[in-house]
Amino acid sequence: MALPVRRHDNDTRPSRWDPIEELDRLTDQLQSYLGNWNRLPSLLGDAFTHLADVEETDDAYLVEVEVPGVKKPDIDISLAGRRVTVSGERKERERAGVLRRRTRSTGRFRYEVTLPGDVDEDGVSASLDDGVLTVRVPKAVSERPRRIEVH
């Protein structure tokens, strides 16, 4: 059985094709393309977006945003109707050595989501624990399911 070979432009000798090396190269390329999607400049300027989850329970919506390294005073949360906006800034920390590689984002960030139902604006609460910001937005009474008893 013949194995595929690959010739390099500057080398006349054929080299053996290594599928694992090829997969590693493709994985690196894909990560470089997809890894920067949340750091691309947006219409909002140079803000980037943190990873987040939105969960719906019977009585509230939970918005969990990953904000590692961000302090409470550097986070702003706003609610306008059904739209929740989390913004702030991850500041560059002072370094003593030479920075050889940097993959973490610093600067302004922004995450925005429109919730699917009406909300109770007065009951909104937020907590920051282990680098995860949790915003609890209670549903309006009209949106909450209620049990109807059959007589």
C-alpha positions as CSV (number, residue, x, y, z in Angstrom):
1,M,0.0,0.0,0.0
2,A,1.4,3.4,-0.9
3,L,1.3,6.3,1.5
4,P,0.7,9.8,0.4
5,V,3.8,12.0,0.3
6,R,4.2,15.7,0.4
7,R,6.9,17.6,-1.4
8,H,8.2,20.9,-0.1
9,D,8.8,23.7,-2.6
10,N,12.5,24.1,-1.7
11,D,13.2,20.4,-1.2
12,T,13.3,17.8,-4.0
13,R,13.1,14.8,-1.6
14,P,9.6,13.7,-0.7
15,S,8.6,13.8,2.9
16,R,6.2,11.5,4.7
17,W,2.7,13.0,5.3
18,D,1.9,13.0,9.0
19,P,-1.9,13.2,9.6
20,I,-1.4,14.1,13.3
21,E,0.9,17.0,12.4
22,E,-1.7,18.2,9.8
23,L,-4.5,18.0,12.4
24,D,-2.4,20.0,14.9
25,R,-1.7,22.7,12.3
26,L,-5.4,22.9,11.3
27,T,-6.4,23.0,15.0
28,D,-4.0,25.9,15.6
29,Q,-5.4,27.7,12.6
30,L,-9.0,27.2,13.7
31,Q,-8.3,28.4,17.2
32,S,-6.6,31.5,15.9
33,Y,-9.6,32.3,13.7
34,L,-12.3,31.5,16.3
35,G,-10.3,32.5,19.4
36,N,-10.3,36.1,18.5
37,W,-14.0,36.5,17.7
38,N,-14.9,38.1,21.0
39,R,-12.0,40.6,20.8
40,L,-12.8,42.0,17.4
41,P,-13.6,45.7,17.4
42,S,-17.4,46.2,17.4
43,L,-19.8,49.0,16.8
44,L,-19.2,49.9,20.5
45,G,-15.6,50.7,20.1
46,D,-12.8,48.3,21.2
47,A,-14.9,46.5,23.8
48,F,-14.8,42.8,24.0
49,T,-17.4,40.3,25.2
50,H,-17.0,37.9,28.1
51,L,-18.5,34.4,28.0
52,A,-22.0,34.2,29.5
53,D,-25.0,31.9,30.2
54,V,-28.6,32.9,30.4
55,E,-30.9,30.6,32.4
56,E,-34.6,30.7,32.9
57,T,-36.2,29.4,36.0
58,D,-39.9,29.4,37.1
59,D,-39.6,32.8,38.8
60,A,-36.5,34.5,37.3
61,Y,-33.9,34.9,34.6
62,L,-30.2,34.3,35.7
63,V,-27.5,35.9,33.6
64,E,-24.1,34.6,34.5
65,V,-21.1,36.4,33.0
66,E,-17.5,35.2,33.4
67,V,-15.4,38.2,34.6
68,P,-12.2,36.8,36.1
69,G,-9.9,39.3,37.5
70,V,-12.5,42.1,37.5
71,K,-13.2,43.9,40.7
72,K,-16.8,44.9,41.8
73,P,-16.2,48.7,41.4
74,D,-15.2,48.1,37.8
75,I,-18.5,46.5,36.8
76,D,-21.7,48.4,35.7
77,I,-25.0,46.6,35.3
78,S,-28.1,48.3,33.8
79,L,-31.6,47.2,33.0
80,A,-33.8,48.9,30.4
81,G,-37.1,47.1,29.9
82,R,-36.1,43.5,29.2
83,R,-32.5,44.4,28.1
84,V,-29.7,43.6,30.6
85,T,-26.3,45.2,30.0
86,V,-23.1,44.3,31.9
87,S,-20.1,46.5,31.1
88,G,-16.9,47.4,32.8
89,E,-13.2,47.2,32.5
90,R,-10.5,44.6,33.1
91,K,-7.4,46.6,34.0
92,E,-3.9,45.5,33.0
93,R,-2.0,44.5,36.1
94,E,1.5,45.8,36.7
95,R,4.2,43.3,35.8
96,A,7.8,43.1,37.0
97,G,9.1,40.7,34.3
98,V,9.0,40.6,30.6
99,L,5.6,39.6,29.1
100,R,6.4,36.9,26.6
101,R,2.9,35.9,25.6
102,R,-0.5,37.5,26.1
103,T,-3.8,35.8,25.3
104,R,-6.0,37.4,28.0
105,S,-8.0,40.5,27.0
106,T,-7.8,43.7,29.0
107,G,-9.7,46.9,28.6
108,R,-13.4,47.7,28.3
109,F,-15.9,44.8,28.0
110,R,-19.7,44.7,27.3
111,Y,-22.3,41.9,27.4
112,E,-25.9,42.6,26.4
113,V,-28.9,40.3,26.3
114,T,-32.7,40.9,25.8
115,L,-34.7,38.6,28.0
116,P,-37.7,36.8,26.5
117,G,-40.4,38.0,28.9
118,D,-41.5,40.9,31.1
119,V,-39.4,41.4,34.3
120,D,-39.8,42.9,37.7
121,E,-37.3,45.8,37.6
122,D,-37.4,46.4,41.4
123,G,-36.2,42.9,42.4
124,V,-33.0,42.7,40.3
125,S,-29.9,41.6,42.3
126,A,-26.3,40.8,41.4
127,S,-23.5,39.0,43.1
128,L,-19.8,38.3,42.2
129,D,-18.4,35.0,43.3
130,D,-15.2,33.2,42.0
131,G,-15.0,35.4,38.9
132,V,-18.6,34.8,37.9
133,L,-21.1,37.7,38.0
134,T,-24.7,36.5,38.5
135,V,-27.5,38.9,37.8
136,R,-30.9,37.6,39.0
137,V,-33.8,39.3,37.2
138,P,-37.2,38.2,38.6
139,K,-40.0,37.6,36.2
140,A,-43.1,39.9,36.3
141,V,-45.9,38.3,38.2
142,S,-47.9,37.9,34.9
143,E,-45.0,35.9,33.4
144,R,-44.7,33.4,36.3
145,P,-46.4,30.1,35.8
146,R,-49.1,29.3,38.3
147,R,-50.7,26.1,39.2
148,I,-54.5,25.8,38.5
149,E,-56.3,23.2,40.6
150,V,-58.9,21.1,38.9
151,H,-62.2,20.9,40.9
